[in-house]
Amino acid sequence: MSIPDWLAREYPFEPRTTTTPRGARLSYLDEGPRNDEAVLMLHGNPTWSFYYRYLVRALAPSLRCIVPDHVGMGLSEKPENYGYTLANRIGDIEALVAELGLKRIHLVVHDWGGAIGFGFAARHPELIGKITILNTGAFASDRIPARIALCKAPIIGPLIVRGFNGFAWPATWMAMHRRSLSDAEQRGYLFPHGSWAERVAVSAFVRDIPMSSAHESWSTLSTTERGLGLFRDRPALIIWGGQDFCFNDSFLRRWTEIFPRAETHRIEDAGHYVLEDARDEVISRIMGFLKSS
């Protein structure tokens, strides 16, 4: 997928591509110094690497930044039948890290990127350095907003998400609180997901939220959750938008229990897209955290 001029002004990068173990083309950013230590930024649903664009700009002069678009999202290929499961997404990241020869990784995770990132980390704890957590989860929960539960429902869910863009489009205003996205920002978030075919993974991500042990991703999420204790000794930064309707303060409390020594900042008037909603404050804190000794 080519980048039009209007988008390049917001997203001034030249993405690279690789092929995942299951044969799909995966787009990713690789910005900054070429070494074997990198900041790995993982997005969730319905965002893409666009979410991290200003953080990449801030960090890349001194730190290597790797930012993939999960298959079906962003500028990556969007196959109709891929196997859009948590396990496969972790495997895609695992393959990318191996291909790039990374030996030290500092995680930045948001939304479903938390489960993917910590799922990868649990498989490779020796690679993990600093951890930044932004309104996400990586553990089982029985909490799900009714509007998201509706998008998970058979038949009507895909009709809402893929047919009427009833997930990615509402997120451009529901995930914000302090401010509104500009027209260019909103277009940027929606650009990769303009048709039924291009929303295949937006819908699949929602359906892949495991709410019981009968779900195929439950065991993967359970394994990920059990692995969280491996990282209690790692430097951790938690930045939380206090007005998140989905990843609310119950998730924040759980993270502070898991990482009791983490540097934690709750931004009362920021929404789910905390990095977008409180951009300057969040980027400043992440930069200070990652560049500290």
Phi and psi in degrees as GROMACS dihedral restraints (atoms count N, CA, C in turn):
[ dihedral_restraints ]
;  ai    aj    ak    al  type     phi  dphi    fc
    3     4     5     6     1   -77.4    20    10
    4     5     6     7     1   157.8    20    10
    6     7     8     9     1  -102.4    20    10
    7     8     9    10     1   116.1    20    10
    9    10    11    12     1   -69.0    20    10
   10    11    12    13     1   161.3    20    10
   12    13    14    15     1   -58.3    20    10
   13    14    15    16     1   -41.0    20    10
   15    16    17    18     1   -63.2    20    10
   16    17    18    19     1   -35.3    20    10
   18    19    20    21     1   -74.6    20    10
   19    20    21    22     1   -35.8    20    10
   21    22    23    24     1   -60.6    20    10
   22    23    24    25     1   -26.4    20    10
   24    25    26    27     1   -69.5    20    10
   25    26    27    28     1   -30.2    20    10
   27    28    29    30     1   -90.3    20    10
   28    29    30    31     1   -26.8    20    10
   30    31    32    33     1  -132.3    20    10
   31    32    33    34     1    74.2    20    10
   33    34    35    36     1   -86.3    20    10
   34    35    36    37     1    57.9    20    10
   36    37    38    39     1  -127.1    20    10
   37    38    39    40     1   164.0    20    10
   39    40    41    42     1  -115.4    20    10
   40    41    42    43     1    94.4    20    10
   42    43    44    45     1   -61.2    20    10
   43    44    45    46     1   151.1    20    10
   45    46    47    48     1  -105.4    20    10
   46    47    48    49     1   170.2    20    10
   48    49    50    51     1  -135.1    20    10
   49    50    51    52     1   153.4    20    10
   51    52    53    54     1  -143.7    20    10
   52    53    54    55     1   172.5    20    10
   54    55    56    57     1  -112.1    20    10
   55    56    57    58     1   129.2    20    10
   57    58    59    60     1   -75.2    20    10
   58    59    60    61     1   166.0    20    10
   60    61    62    63     1   -57.8    20    10
   61    62    63    64     1   -24.2    20    10
   63    64    65    66     1   -96.1    20    10
   64    65    66    67     1     7.6    20    10
   66    67    68    69     1    91.2    20    10
   67    68    69    70     1    16.9    20    10
   69    70    71    72     1  -102.0    20    10
   70    71    72    73     1   151.9    20    10
   72    73    74    75     1   -81.0    20    10
   73    74    75    76     1   124.8    20    10
   75    76    77    78     1  -114.1    20    10
   76    77    78    79     1   126.4    20    10
   78    79    80    81     1   -92.9    20    10
   79    80    81    82     1   141.7    20    10
   81    82    83    84     1  -153.5    20    10
   82    83    84    85     1   154.6    20    10
   84    85    86    87     1   -92.9    20    10
   85    86    87    88     1   140.8    20    10
   87    88    89    90     1  -136.7    20    10
   88    89    90    91     1    92.1    20    10
   90    91    92    93     1  -118.7    20    10
   91    92    93    94     1   146.2    20    10
   93    94    95    96     1   102.7    20    10
   94    95    96    97     1  -170.9    20    10
   96    97    98    99     1   -58.7    20    10
   97    98    99   100     1   143.1    20    10
   99   100   101   102     1   -90.1    20    10
  100   101   102   103     1    98.2    20    10
  102   103   104   105     1  -146.1    20    10
  103   104   105   106     1  -176.8    20    10
  105   106   107   108     1   -95.6    20    10
  106   107   108   109     1    15.5    20    10
  108   109   110   111     1  -117.9    20    10
  109   110   111   112     1   132.7    20    10
  111   112   113   114     1  -150.5    20    10
  112   113   114   115     1   156.7    20    10
  114   115   116   117     1   -92.0    20    10
  115   116   117   118     1   119.4    20    10
  117   118   119   120     1  -102.8    20    10
  118   119   120   121     1   114.4    20    10
  120   121   122   123     1  -106.2    20    10
  121   122   123   124     1   123.7    20    10
  123   124   125   126     1  -120.2    20    10
  124   125   126   127     1   122.2    20    10
  126   127   128   129     1   -89.4    20    10
  127   128   129   130     1   174.4    20    10
  129   130   131   132     1  -121.1    20    10
  130   131   132   133     1  -138.6    20    10
  132   133   134   135     1  -123.1    20    10
  133   134   135   136     1   129.2    20    10
  135   136   137   138     1  -107.5    20    10
  136   137   138   139     1    38.1    20    10
  138   139   140   141     1   -90.1    20    10
  139   140   141   142     1  -174.4    20    10
  141   142   143   144     1  -153.1    20    10
  142   143   144   145     1  -169.1    20    10
  144   145   146   147     1   -59.4    20    10
  145   146   147   148     1   -18.3    20    10
  147   148   149   150     1   -52.0    20    10
  148   149   150   151     1   -34.3    20    10
  150   151   152   153     1   -58.4    20    10
  151   152   153   154     1   -32.4    20    10
  153   154   155   156     1   -98.9    20    10
  154   155   156   157     1    10.4    20    10
  156   157   158   159     1   -59.0    20    10
  157   158   159   160     1   -41.5    20    10
  159   160   161   162     1   -76.3    20    10
  160   161   162   163     1   -31.6    20    10
  162   163   164   165     1   -66.2    20    10
  163   164   165   166     1   -40.1    20    10
  165   166   167   168     1   -61.3    20    10
  166   167   168   169     1   -46.4    20    10
  168   169   170   171     1   -57.9    20    10
  169   170   171   172     1   -38.9    20    10
  171   172   173   174     1   -72.9    20    10
  172   173   174   175     1   -36.8    20    10
  174   175   176   177     1   -91.5    20    10
  175   176   177   178     1   -31.3    20    10
  177   178   179   180     1   -60.6    20    10
  178   179   180   181     1   -26.7    20    10
  180   181   182   183     1   -59.0    20    10
  181   182   183   184     1   -24.9    20    10
  183   184   185   186     1  -127.9    20    10
  184   185   186   187     1   -17.6    20    10
  186   187   188   189     1  -128.5    20    10
  187   188   189   190     1   137.7    20    10
  189   190   191   192     1   -70.3    20    10
  190   191   192   193     1   133.8    20    10
  192   193   194   195     1  -121.2    20    10
  193   194   195   196     1   122.0    20    10
  195   196   197   198     1  -113.3    20    10
  196   197   198   199     1   121.6    20    10
  198   199   200   201     1  -136.7    20    10
  199   200   201   202     1    96.1    20    10
  201   202   203   204     1   -81.8    20    10
  202   203   204   205     1   152.5    20    10
  204   205   206   207     1   -95.9    20    10
  205   206   207   208     1   116.7    20    10
  207   208   209   210     1   -57.1    20    10
  208   209   210   211     1   148.3    20    10
  210   211   212   213     1   -53.8    20    10
  211   212   213   214     1   133.7    20    10
  213   214   215   216     1    90.4    20    10
  214   215   216   217     1    -6.1    20    10
  216   217   218   219     1  -123.5    20    10
  217   218   219   220     1   160.3    20    10
  219   220   221   222     1    55.6    20    10
  220   221   222   223     1  -131.8    20    10
  222   223   224   225     1   -96.0    20    10
  223   224   225   226     1     4.6    20    10
  225   226   227   228     1   -75.7    20    10
  226   227   228   229     1   164.5    20    10
  228   229   230   231     1   -62.1    20    10
  229   230   231   232     1   150.9    20    10
  231   232   233   234     1  -125.2    20    10
  232   233   234   235     1    67.4    20    10
  234   235   236   237     1   -66.8    20    10
  235   236   237   238     1   143.8    20    10
  237   238   239   240     1   -65.9    20    10
  238   239   240   241     1   -40.1    20    10
  240   241   242   243     1  -122.1    20    10
  241   242   243   244     1    94.7    20    10
  243   244   245   246     1  -114.8    20    10
  244   245   246   247     1   -30.7    20    10
  246   247   248   249     1    92.3    20    10
  247   248   249   250     1    62.7    20    10
  249   250   251   252     1   -82.0    20    10
  250   251   252   253     1    73.3    20    10
  252   253   254   255     1  -118.4    20    10
  253   254   255   256     1   160.8    20    10
  255   256   257   258     1   -57.5    20    10
  256   257   258   259     1   -43.3    20    10
  258   259   260   261     1   -60.8    20    10
  259   260   261   262     1   -43.0    20    10
  261   262   263   264     1   -69.0    20    10
  262   263   264   265     1   -34.6    20    10
  264   265   266   267     1   -68.0    20    10
  265   266   267   268     1   -39.5    20    10
  267   268   269   270     1   -61.9    20    10
  268   269   270   271     1   -42.8    20    10
  270   271   272   273     1   -61.8    20    10
  271   272   273   274     1   -36.4    20    10
  273   274   275   276     1   -62.8    20    10
  274   275   276   277     1   -43.0    20    10
  276   277   278   279     1   -68.5    20    10
  277   278   279   280     1   -40.7    20    10
  279   280   281   282     1   -57.1    20    10
  280   281   282   283     1   -44.2    20    10
  282   283   284   285     1   -67.4    20    10
  283   284   285   286     1   -40.4    20    10
  285   286   287   288     1   -63.1    20    10
  286   287   288   289     1   -45.9    20    10
  288   289   290   291     1   -61.3    20    10
  289   290   291   292     1   -42.4    20    10
  291   292   293   294     1   -64.1    20    10
  292   293   294   295     1   -43.1    20    10
  294   295   296   297     1   -61.8    20    10
  295   296   297   298     1   -37.6    20    10
  297   298   299   300     1   -81.9    20    10
  298   299   300   301     1    -9.0    20    10
  300   301   302   303     1    68.1    20    10
  301   302   303   304     1    32.5    20    10
  303   304   305   306     1   -74.2    20    10
  304   305   306   307     1   135.4    20    10
  306   307   308   309     1  -112.0    20    10
  307   308   309   310     1   -14.8    20    10
  309   310   311   312     1  -145.0    20    10
  310   311   312   313     1   128.3    20    10
  312   313   314   315     1  -129.7    20    10
  313   314   315   316     1   130.8    20    10
  315   316   317   318     1  -107.4    20    10
  316   317   318   319     1   117.4    20    10
  318   319   320   321     1   -85.0    20    10
  319   320   321   322     1   138.1    20    10
  321   322   323   324     1  -127.8    20    10
  322   323   324   325     1   119.7    20    10
  324   325   326   327     1  -130.1    20    10
  325   326   327   328     1   145.7    20    10
  327   328   329   330     1  -143.7    20    10
  328   329   330   331     1   142.3    20    10
  330   331   332   333     1    55.7    20    10
  331   332   333   334     1  -135.9    20    10
  333   334   335   336     1   -67.1    20    10
  334   335   336   337     1   -11.0    20    10
  336   337   338   339     1   -62.2    20    10
  337   338   339   340     1   -22.3    20    10
  339   340   341   342     1   -65.8    20    10
  340   341   342   343     1   -46.8    20    10
  342   343   344   345     1   -65.8    20    10
  343   344   345   346     1   -38.7    20    10
  345   346   347   348     1   -67.6    20    10
  346   347   348   349     1   -47.7    20    10
  348   349   350   351     1   -64.5    20    10
  349   350   351   352     1   -45.2    20    10
  351   352   353   354     1   -75.1    20    10
  352   353   354   355     1   -25.7    20    10
  354   355   356   357     1   -63.7    20    10
  355   356   357   358     1   -43.5    20    10
  357   358   359   360     1   -64.0    20    10
  358   359   360   361     1   -45.2    20    10
  360   361   362   363     1   -59.7    20    10
  361   362   363   364     1   -39.0    20    10
  363   364   365   366     1   -63.7    20    10
  364   365   366   367     1   -28.9    20    10
  366   367   368   369     1   -80.4    20    10
  367   368   369   370     1   -24.2    20    10
  369   370   371   372     1  -138.2    20    10
  370   371   372   373     1    59.2    20    10
  372   373   374   375     1   -62.2    20    10
  373   374   375   376     1   -25.5    20    10
  375   376   377   378     1   -68.0    20    10
  376   377   378   379     1   -17.6    20    10
  378   379   380   381     1   -88.5    20    10
  379   380   381   382     1   -15.6    20    10
  381   382   383   384     1   -87.8    20    10
  382   383   384   385     1   128.6    20    10
  384   385   386   387     1  -105.2    20    10
  385   386   387   388     1  -108.5    20    10
  387   388   389   390     1   -84.4    20    10
  388   389   390   391     1   153.3    20    10
  390   391   392   393     1  -130.4    20    10
  391   392   393   394     1   128.3    20    10
  393   394   395   396     1  -118.3    20    10
  394   395   396   397     1   125.9    20    10
  396   397   398   399     1  -115.6    20    10
  397   398   399   400     1   122.9    20    10
  399   400   401   402     1  -124.6    20    10
  400   401   402   403     1   105.0    20    10
  402   403   404   405     1    36.7    20    10
  403   404   405   406     1    77.7    20    10
  405   406   407   408     1  -152.1    20    10
  406   407   408   409     1   178.6    20    10
  408   409   410   411     1  -145.6    20    10
  409   410   411   412     1   156.4    20    10
  411   412   413   414     1  -147.3    20    10
  412   413   414   415     1    36.2    20    10
  414   415   416   417     1  -152.4    20    10
  415   416   417   418     1   159.3    20    10
  417   418   419   420     1   -67.2    20    10
  418   419   420   421     1   145.3    20    10
  420   421   422   423     1  -150.1    20    10
  421   422   423   424     1   146.5    20    10
  423   424   425   426     1   -96.9    20    10
  424   425   426   427     1    10.2    20    10
  426   427   428   429     1   -95.1    20    10
  427   428   429   430     1   126.2    20    10
  429   430   431   432     1  -151.8    20    10
  430   431   432   433     1   125.0    20    10
  432   433   434   435     1   -59.4    20    10
  433   434   435   436     1   146.3    20    10
  435   436   437   438     1   -57.8    20    10
  436   437   438   439     1   -36.0    20    10
  438   439   440   441     1   -67.3    20    10
  439   440   441   442     1   -31.7    20    10
  441   442   443   444     1   -79.6    20    10
  442   443   444   445     1   -37.3    20    10
  444   445   446   447     1   -58.7    20    10
  445   446   447   448     1   -38.3    20    10
  447   448   449   450     1   -63.7    20    10
  448   449   450   451     1   -37.4    20    10
  450   451   452   453     1   -71.6    20    10
  451   452   453   454     1   -17.4    20    10
  453   454   455   456     1   -83.6    20    10
  454   455   456   457     1   -16.8    20    10
  456   457   458   459     1   -65.5    20    10
  457   458   459   460     1   144.6    20    10
  459   460   461   462     1   -60.2    20    10
  460   461   462   463     1   148.2    20    10
  462   463   464   465     1    66.4    20    10
  463   464   465   466     1   -64.6    20    10
  465   466   467   468     1   -69.8    20    10
  466   467   468   469     1   -32.5    20    10
  468   469   470   471     1   -59.9    20    10
  469   470   471   472     1   -56.5    20    10
  471   472   473   474     1   -59.8    20    10
  472   473   474   475     1   -34.4    20    10
  474   475   476   477     1   -62.1    20    10
  475   476   477   478     1   -42.8    20    10
  477   478   479   480     1   -67.8    20    10
  478   479   480   481     1   -50.4    20    10
  480   481   482   483     1   -74.6    20    10
  481   482   483   484     1   -46.4    20    10
  483   484   485   486     1   -90.4    20    10
  484   485   486   487     1   -37.2    20    10
  486   487   488   489     1   -78.5    20    10
  487   488   489   490     1   -43.3    20    10
  489   490   491   492     1  -110.8    20    10
  490   491   492   493     1     7.5    20    10
  492   493   494   495     1    54.2    20    10
  493   494   495   496     1    38.9    20    10
  495   496   497   498     1   -83.1    20    10
  496   497   498   499     1    19.8    20    10
  498   499   500   501     1  -126.5    20    10
  499   500   501   502     1   -55.7    20    10
  501   502   503   504     1   -66.9    20    10
  502   503   504   505     1   -42.3    20    10
  504   505   506   507     1   -67.6    20    10
  505   506   507   508     1   -49.4    20    10
  507   508   509   510     1   -60.1    20    10
  508   509   510   511     1   -29.3    20    10
  510   511   512   513     1   -63.0    20    10
  511   512   513   514     1   -26.3    20    10
  513   514   515   516     1   -66.9    20    10
  514   515   516   517     1   -16.6    20    10
  516   517   518   519     1  -120.8    20    10
  517   518   519   520     1   -30.9    20    10
  519   520   521   522     1   -71.2    20    10
  520   521   522   523     1   -26.2    20    10
  522   523   524   525     1   -88.4    20    10
  523   524   525   526     1     0.5    20    10
  525   526   527   528     1  -112.1    20    10
  526   527   528   529     1   156.3    20    10
  528   529   530   531     1  -145.6    20    10
  529   530   531   532     1   -47.9    20    10
  531   532   533   534     1   -66.6    20    10
  532   533   534   535     1   -38.0    20    10
  534   535   536   537     1  -144.7    20    10
  535   536   537   538     1   173.9    20    10
  537   538   539   540     1  -105.0    20    10
  538   539   540   541     1   146.9    20    10
  540   541   542   543     1   -65.4    20    10
  541   542   543   544     1   143.7    20    10
  543   544   545   546     1   -70.6    20    10
  544   545   546   547     1   167.1    20    10
  546   547   548   549     1   -58.5    20    10
  547   548   549   550     1   -42.2    20    10
  549   550   551   552     1   -66.0    20    10
  550   551   552   553     1   -39.3    20    10
  552   553   554   555     1   -65.6    20    10
  553   554   555   556     1   -44.5    20    10
  555   556   557   558     1   -61.9    20    10
  556   557   558   559     1   -44.8    20    10
  558   559   560   561     1   -60.0    20    10
  559   560   561   562     1   -37.4    20    10
  561   562   563   564     1   -63.4    20    10
  562   563   564   565     1   -43.9    20    10
  564   565   566   567     1   -66.0    20    10
  565   566   567   568     1   -34.8    20    10
  567   568   569   570     1   -89.8    20    10
  568   569   570   571     1   -16.2    20    10
  570   571   572   573     1   -50.9    20    10
  571   572   573   574     1   -45.5    20    10
  573   574   575   576     1   -76.5    20    10
  574   575   576   577     1    -8.6    20    10
  576   577   578   579     1  -125.8    20    10
  577   578   579   580     1    54.5    20    10
  579   580   581   582     1   -92.0    20    10
  580   581   582   583     1    -1.8    20    10
  582   583   584   585     1  -146.3    20    10
  583   584   585   586     1   170.7    20    10
  585   586   587   588     1   -52.6    20    10
  586   587   588   589     1   -49.1    20    10
  588   589   590   591     1   -63.9    20    10
  589   590   591   592     1   -36.9    20    10
  591   592   593   594     1   -78.9    20    10
  592   593   594   595     1    -6.6    20    10
  594   595   596   597     1  -104.2    20    10
  595   596   597   598     1    14.9    20    10
  597   598   599   600     1   -58.0    20    10
  598   599   600   601     1   -43.7    20    10
  600   601   602   603     1   -82.0    20    10
  601   602   603   604     1   -24.3    20    10
  603   604   605   606     1   -59.9    20    10
  604   605   606   607     1   -44.7    20    10
  606   607   608   609     1   -68.9    20    10
  607   608   609   610     1   -42.0    20    10
  609   610   611   612     1   -65.0    20    10
  610   611   612   613     1   -37.1    20    10
  612   613   614   615     1   -59.3    20    10
  613   614   615   616     1   -44.2    20    10
  615   616   617   618     1   -63.6    20    10
  616   617   618   619     1   -44.6    20    10
  618   619   620   621     1   -67.7    20    10
  619   620   621   622     1   -21.0    20    10
  621   622   623   624     1   -85.8    20    10
  622   623   624   625     1     3.4    20    10
  624   625   626   627     1   -73.9    20    10
  625   626   627   628     1   113.5    20    10
  627   628   629   630     1   -83.6    20    10
  628   629   630   631     1   122.9    20    10
  630   631   632   633     1  -109.1    20    10
  631   632   633   634     1    -3.9    20    10
  633   634   635   636     1  -155.8    20    10
  634   635   636   637     1   167.4    20    10
  636   637   638   639     1   -67.7    20    10
  637   638   639   640     1   -11.5    20    10
  639   640   641   642     1   -77.8    20    10
  640   641   642   643     1   -15.4    20    10
  642   643   644   645     1   -76.2    20    10
  643   644   645   646     1   143.0    20    10
  645   646   647   648     1   -66.0    20    10
  646   647   648   649     1   -22.4    20    10
  648   649   650   651     1   -95.4    20    10
  649   650   651   652     1     0.2    20    10
  651   652   653   654     1   -60.7    20    10
  652   653   654   655     1   -46.4    20    10
  654   655   656   657     1   -65.3    20    10
  655   656   657   658     1   -37.1    20    10
  657   658   659   660     1   -65.7    20    10
  658   659   660   661     1   -43.4    20    10
  660   661   662   663     1   -66.1    20    10
  661   662   663   664     1   -37.7    20    10
  663   664   665   666     1   -63.4    20    10
  664   665   666   667     1   -41.3    20    10
  666   667   668   669     1   -64.0    20    10
  667   668   669   670     1   -41.4    20    10
  669   670   671   672     1   -60.9    20    10
  670   671   672   673     1   -45.3    20    10
  672   673   674   675     1   -61.6    20    10
  673   674   675   676     1   -42.9    20    10
  675   676   677   678     1   -63.9    20    10
  676   677   678   679     1   -26.2    20    10
  678   679   680   681     1   -82.2    20    10
  679   680   681   682     1    -9.3    20    10
  681   682   683   684     1   -61.2    20    10
  682   683   684   685     1   -33.0    20    10
  684   685   686   687     1   -64.3    20    10
  685   686   687   688     1   -16.6    20    10
  687   688   689   690     1   -65.6    20    10
  688   689   690   691     1   -17.1    20    10
  690   691   692   693     1  -115.1    20    10
  691   692   693   694     1    16.1    20    10
  693   694   695   696     1   -61.9    20    10
  694   695   696   697     1   -25.6    20    10
  696   697   698   699     1   -89.9    20    10
  697   698   699   700     1    -2.5    20    10
  699   700   701   702     1   -86.3    20    10
  700   701   702   703     1   145.9    20    10
  702   703   704   705     1   -59.5    20    10
  703   704   705   706     1   131.1    20    10
  705   706   707   708     1  -134.5    20    10
  706   707   708   709     1   139.9    20    10
  708   709   710   711     1  -124.1    20    10
  709   710   711   712     1   127.1    20    10
  711   712   713   714     1  -115.9    20    10
  712   713   714   715     1   121.6    20    10
  714   715   716   717     1  -122.0    20    10
  715   716   717   718     1   125.4    20    10
  717   718   719   720     1  -130.3    20    10
  718   719   720   721     1   126.9    20    10
  720   721   722   723     1   -78.5    20    10
  721   722   723   724     1   118.7    20    10
  723   724   725   726     1   -73.9    20    10
  724   725   726   727     1   -10.2    20    10
  726   727   728   729     1  -108.8    20    10
  727   728   729   730     1    29.8    20    10
  729   730   731   732     1   -80.3    20    10
  730   731   732   733     1   120.2    20    10
  732   733   734   735     1   -76.6    20    10
  733   734   735   736     1   -17.3    20    10
  735   736   737   738     1  -104.7    20    10
  736   737   738   739     1   -67.1    20    10
  738   739   740   741     1   -85.6    20    10
  739   740   741   742     1    82.4    20    10
  741   742   743   744     1   -87.2    20    10
  742   743   744   745     1  -167.4    20    10
  744   745   746   747     1   -67.8    20    10
  745   746   747   748     1   -17.3    20    10
  747   748   749   750     1   -65.3    20    10
  748   749   750   751     1   -34.8    20    10
  750   751   752   753     1   -69.7    20    10
  751   752   753   754     1   -40.5    20    10
  753   754   755   756     1   -59.9    20    10
  754   755   756   757     1   -44.5    20    10
  756   757   758   759     1   -60.0    20    10
  757   758   759   760     1   -39.6    20    10
  759   760   761   762     1   -64.6    20    10
  760   761   762   763     1   -41.3    20    10
  762   763   764   765     1   -63.3    20    10
  763   764   765   766     1   -39.8    20    10
  765   766   767   768     1   -69.8    20    10
  766   767   768   769     1   -24.9    20    10
  768   769   770   771     1   -71.9    20    10
  769   770   771   772     1   -39.8    20    10
  771   772   773   774     1   -70.7    20    10
  772   773   774   775     1   -41.3    20    10
  774   775   776   777     1  -120.8    20    10
  775   776   777   778     1    73.8    20    10
  777   778   779   780     1   -65.6    20    10
  778   779   780   781     1   -19.3    20    10
  780   781   782   783     1   -98.2    20    10
  781   782   783   784     1     6.3    20    10
  783   784   785   786     1   -66.5    20    10
  784   785   786   787     1   147.8    20    10
  786   787   788   789     1   -76.8    20    10
  787   788   789   790     1   117.1    20    10
  789   790   791   792     1  -120.7    20    10
  790   791   792   793     1   133.3    20    10
  792   793   794   795     1  -133.7    20    10
  793   794   795   796     1   115.6    20    10
  795   796   797   798     1   -99.7    20    10
  796   797   798   799     1   122.1    20    10
  798   799   800   801     1   -99.6    20    10
  799   800   801   802     1   105.2    20    10
  801   802   803   804     1   -55.0    20    10
  802   803   804   805     1   -43.2    20    10
  804   805   806   807     1  -101.2    20    10
  805   806   807   808     1    17.5    20    10
  807   808   809   810     1  -101.9    20    10
  808   809   810   811     1   147.8    20    10
  810   811   812   813     1   -95.4    20    10
  811   812   813   814     1  -163.3    20    10
  813   814   815   816     1   -58.8    20    10
  814   815   816   817     1   -41.2    20    10
  816   817   818   819     1   -80.9    20    10
  817   818   819   820     1    62.2    20    10
  819   820   821   822     1   -59.7    20    10
  820   821   822   823     1   -37.7    20    10
  822   823   824   825     1   -66.7    20    10
  823   824   825   826     1   -28.5    20    10
  825   826   827   828     1   -86.3    20    10
  826   827   828   829     1   -39.7    20    10
  828   829   830   831     1   -73.6    20    10
  829   830   831   832     1   -36.9    20    10
  831   832   833   834     1  -124.9    20    10
  832   833   834   835     1    51.1    20    10
  834   835   836   837     1   -53.3    20    10
  835   836   837   838     1   -54.9    20    10
  837   838   839   840     1   -62.8    20    10
  838   839   840   841     1   -44.0    20    10
  840   841   842   843     1   -64.2    20    10
  841   842   843   844     1   -44.7    20    10
  843   844   845   846     1   -67.0    20    10
  844   845   846   847     1   -45.7    20    10
  846   847   848   849     1   -63.7    20    10
  847   848   849   850     1   -40.6    20    10
  849   850   851   852     1   -60.4    20    10
  850   851   852   853     1   -42.4    20    10
  852   853   854   855     1   -69.5    20    10
  853   854   855   856     1   -39.7    20    10
  855   856   857   858     1   -67.2    20    10
  856   857   858   859     1   -42.2    20    10
  858   859   860   861     1   -60.1    20    10
  859   860   861   862     1   -46.2    20    10
  861   862   863   864     1   -61.8    20    10
  862   863   864   865     1   -39.2    20    10
  864   865   866   867     1   -66.4    20    10
  865   866   867   868     1   -48.4    20    10
  867   868   869   870     1   -71.3    20    10
  868   869   870   871     1   -28.8    20    10
  870   871   872   873     1   -92.5    20    10
  871   872   873   874     1    -4.9    20    10
  873   874   875   876     1   -76.2    20    10
  874   875   876   877     1   155.9    20    10
